[in-house]
Amino acid sequence: MELFGGGMAGDLWPRPGRVFAVSPQHTFHTFAEAIDDAFARWDRSHLHIFELWELGKTVTEMRFWDDPAPEKDVDADTVTIGELLKPGDQFGYIFDLGDRWKHQCVIADQDIDPVETLGILPAKPLPYWGWGTIPDPYGRLFDGDDGESPFPDPPKRWPWDGNAPDAEIITEHSPGQWTRTYALTRDLTDDDPE
């Protein structure tokens, strides 16, 4: 599954992605929760839908839907992945119908043995591989970011026991907008070894 973009991040490239272990018996609702966990979504007050393009159906939580269309809409709380999808199928997942965080999903052609691949038999869908930077849904880059304040200075030392080396490279990243990497210089004093 890859995150194409949405919200303040716009279109993402390269796209962050995740690979999941999902049973055909898992509901779309439990899969949506796993996707939102894997993409670091802490604000879960937004609706989400699965778009099953080949079937012309939408899977959503009907308890929040005012006017479902029975011929098209399917309940995510009761329908399982295996009832509607098969290996090789592609479909979409959208989190937050306002900001539209769009994902493209593909059911793998080959099954995995979860015990062999993960070391466990998970009770719910579980991400087990991934790549890329996950953008903050509101575009924040640091605690207290109001969109106008300048970047805070990087820490002079690591916050733990003082045995870690000083940071030498800092990367500032705004997904979908810019990345800036620079080397830190340090002032040598008489107490510093050269």
Buried (B, 14 or more C-beta within 10 A) or exposed (E): BBBBBBBBBBEBEEBBBBBBBBBBEBBBBBBBBBBBBBBEBEEEEBEBBBBBEEBEBBBBBBEEBEEEEEEEBBBBEEBBBEEBBEEEBEBBBBBBEEBEBBBBBEBEEEEEEBEEEEEEEBEBBBBBEBEBBBBBBEBEBEEEBEEEEEEEEEEEEEEEEEEEEEBEEBEEEBBBEEEEEEEEEEEEEEEEEE
